């Protein structure tokens, strides 16, 4: 008999709203999808446990990633920062020995990852906001996080330094930078949207946990995919 985690890995569905993500990132009246407001994109997910952490160098389990991401959300909540649960999506080759460009389509599976989209609070200066996000990136052993001042989007490394992803750019460019600089992989990655919850109990639980939810009336779609380990 399969345990609950095994069942989830085989039957997992995620409900997402694309419109909310586009509205948050879009330049009002521009129509190009370019960003205009300061924000951060941060996650506690890792493929391997970081040096100095329990099980250093070993693959992170799905349960570990969920636990650390939940802790990160708790840290953001304690700072009174509302967050949106951002769903990222890519095709993962099931044989890591094959170069991605040569991986047959039948060996690729849909994989999703949860990150947090954190708008800058008006009570914080841009400098305060960036220092806070970097401190959380360090706390949760990230290699890099995404930061924007509303004009420029950059990948900021916890070891020091940064790479500019672009200025006044859209979702595809941000996703490309996220994959290259944060996930450290040359795999086409896109942000699908913010996660939606249906049903009063589910929405209440999500709200209590500090998530900002799309309108219940907003159109949505369902992704059935493996949740990244």
N, C-alpha and C positions, 0 to 999 in steps of 0.2 A: 504494500500500500504506500502511495506517495505521501510525503509529509506536506504541510501547508505551503512551505517555501517552494518545493518542487512543483506543486500545483500552480502556484502563482506564475512561476517561470514559463509554464506551458500555456497558461490561459489569461495572461495579463492584458487588460485593455485600459487605455487611457483616453479620457474625454478632454478635448482641447478646444479653445476658442481662439481663432486666428485674429479676429478683428480687434480684440483688446490690446494685443501686442502691437499691432500696427498703429493703433491710435496713440499709445504711449510713446512710441518711438518716432512717429511722423512729425514733420515740421508742419504746423497748422497752415492749411491752405496751399501747401506746396505740391502735394500729391506724389512726391518722388520717393517717399519712405525714408527720408533723411532724418537723423536724430536732432533734437533741439534742447532736451532737458538733461541735467546732470543725473547720472545713475551709476550703479555698479552691477556687475554680474559675478556672482560668487557661488561656489559649491564646496562641499566637504568631501565629494567623491574623489577617489583615487583608484587607479588600476592596481598599484602596488603600495603596500604600507611604507611610509616614509622612514628614513633612517632615524633612529632614536625613539621610534614609536613601538608599541607591542607588535610582534610578528614582523619586524622590519624586513623589507625586501620580499616578503611573501605576498601573493595575490590577495587583494581585499575581497572578502566575501560580500555577497549582496546584503546580508544582515548588517555587517559592519558599516557599509556605506549608508544604509538607511539610518542606523543609529547616529553616526557622525553628522549626517545632514540634519537630523532632528535636533541634535545639540546646537548646530549652527543656527537653526531657525529660532531656538530658544534664546540664544545670545542676541539675535537681532530683535526679538520681541522685548527682551529685557531693556534694550536701548530705545524702545518705543519707535522702532522703525518697521513700518508695515512692509510686507514683502509679497510679491507675486511668485507663484511656483511656475517656473519656466521649463517647458519641455523641449529638449533637444533630441534630434533624431538622425541616425545615419545607418548605413549598411555595413555590417561588420563581417569580415572574412573569417570563416570558422577554422581555417588553417593558417596560423600565424607564420608558418614557414614560407608561404606564397606571397610574393610582392603584391601589394593591393591592386595595382593596375592589371595584374595577370590573374587575379582571382576569378574563377568562373561564377557566373550569376547564381547558379544553383547552390553555391557554397556560401552565399551571402545571406545574412538574416537581419531583419530590422531590429535595431537596438535603440533604446531611449535612455536619456539621462535627465535627472532633475537638477536644475540650478535655481538660484534665487535672484530675481530682478529686484534691485533695491533702489528706489528713487531717493535722491538726496532730500533730507528734511530741511525745510526752510530755516529751522533754528540753528543749523550747522553751516559754517562757512565751507567753501570747497576744500580748503586745506584740512579742516577738521574732519570732514567726511572722508577724504582720501586716506588720512592717517588711521581712521577708525576701520575702514575696509581692509587696509593693509595689515593691521593688527589681527583682524579675524582670519585673513588669509594665512598668516603665520601660525595662529593658534590651531588651525585645522590642516596644517601641513600641506598647503597648496604650493605649487611651483609658481603660479601666476594667477592674477585676477584681471577682469576687464573693468576699466574706469573711464568715465566720460565727464567732461566739464560742460557738456551741452553743445560744444563746438567740435571738439576733437575726441576721438576714441583711442584708447591705448591699452596695451597689455603691460601690466606692472608686475615685475618679478619680485618674489619675496627675498631673493638673494641680493637684490639691488639692480637698478637699471630698468629700462622700459623700452618698448617698441611701439611706435605710432602705427595704428591700424589705418587711420584715415580721418578726414575732417568732413563733417556733414554727410555721413555715409549711411547706407541703408542696411537692412537686416542681413542680406547675403554677405556683405563685406564683414560685418560684425561676426557672423557665424564662421566665416573663413578664418578670421583672426583668432576666434575662440578655439577652433580645432587646432590651429597651428601652434599657438602660444600657450594655451592652458591645457588642452588635452594632449599636446605633444604628439600629434599623429597626422599623417597626410591622408586623411579620409574625408570625403565630402560630408559636411555636417551642416545642418540647418536648424534654426529655431522654429518650432512648429507653432507655438502659442502658449497661452497661460492655461493651466489645468483647471477644468471645470468640475464641480461636484453637483450632483442632482439628489434631490430628496432632502427633507428638512433636517434629518439627523446628521447626514453627511455634511451638509452646508454649515450647520451649527458647529459641528466638531472642527471643521476646517477654519471657521472664523475664530473660534476660541483658541486655536493653535497659532493664530497670528497671521493667517493668510488673507490677502485681499482677493476676492472672488469676482470673476466676470458677472455681468448681469445674467440672471436666470433666463432672460428672454433672448440672450444673444445666441446666434447660430453656432453650431459646434460640429465637430466630426470626431470619429473614434479611430484611434490607432491601436492595433493589436500588435504588440511587439515585446521582445525580451527586455527586461529592465537590466541595465548594465551592471555587472558585478564589480 
